[in-house]
Amino acid sequence: MSLHHFAFLILAVAGVVLSNRKKRACYLCWIGSNTAWAVINWCHGLHIEALQNGVFLYLAFEGLRKWKGEKWW
């Protein structure tokens, strides 16, 4: 695991922590981490995992759009 892989992992975990605290910024973390993991997985030939991250990316954008009125931080 390289340093940037670790950074994307931390970003995903931060998204969960923010979600647990009902902070809308969780979606920004997930958009970043899911985009990164989709590209990494695709480039390593892990197409099913890349597809999974693509679905999660779509859901993060949907959540960001629908979860209005919540605090960002």
C-alpha positions in Angstrom: 0.0 0.0 0.0 1.4 3.4 -1.0 1.0 6.7 0.8 -1.7 7.9 -1.6 -3.7 4.7 -1.0 -3.5 5.3 2.7 -4.7 8.9 2.2 -7.7 7.7 0.2 -8.5 5.2 3.0 -8.4 8.0 5.6 -10.6 10.1 3.4 -13.2 7.3 3.2 -13.1 6.8 7.0 -13.4 10.5 7.6 -16.6 10.3 5.5 -18.1 7.7 7.8 -17.1 9.7 10.9 -18.7 12.9 9.4 -21.8 10.9 8.4 -22.2 9.6 11.9 -22.1 13.2 13.1 -24.7 14.2 10.5 -22.3 16.5 8.7 -22.9 17.0 5.0 -19.2 17.2 4.2 -19.1 13.4 4.5 -20.3 13.3 0.9 -17.3 15.4 -0.3 -15.0 12.8 1.4 -16.8 10.0 -0.3 -16.8 11.6 -3.7 -13.0 12.1 -3.4 -12.3 8.6 -2.1 -14.7 6.8 -4.4 -13.3 8.6 -7.5 -9.8 7.7 -6.5 -10.5 4.1 -5.7 -12.5 3.7 -8.9 -9.5 4.8 -11.0 -7.0 2.8 -9.0 -9.1 -0.3 -9.2 -9.7 0.1 -12.9 -6.0 0.6 -13.6 -5.2 -2.5 -11.7 -7.7 -4.6 -13.7 -10.2 -4.8 -10.8 -13.2 -3.9 -12.9 -15.9 -5.2 -10.6 -14.4 -3.2 -7.6 -14.2 -0.1 -9.9 -17.8 -0.6 -10.8 -18.7 -0.8 -7.1 -16.8 2.5 -6.4 -18.6 4.0 -9.4 -22.0 3.1 -7.9 -20.9 4.5 -4.5 -19.8 7.7 -6.3 -23.2 8.1 -7.8 -24.8 7.5 -4.4 -22.5 10.1 -2.8 -23.6 12.7 -5.4 -27.3 11.8 -4.8 -26.8 12.1 -1.1 -25.1 15.4 -1.4 -28.0 16.7 -3.5 -30.8 15.3 -1.2 -29.3 16.0 2.2 -29.9 19.7 2.2 -30.3 21.7 5.4 -27.6 19.8 7.3 -24.5 21.4 8.6 -21.4 21.0 6.5 -19.1 20.7 9.5 
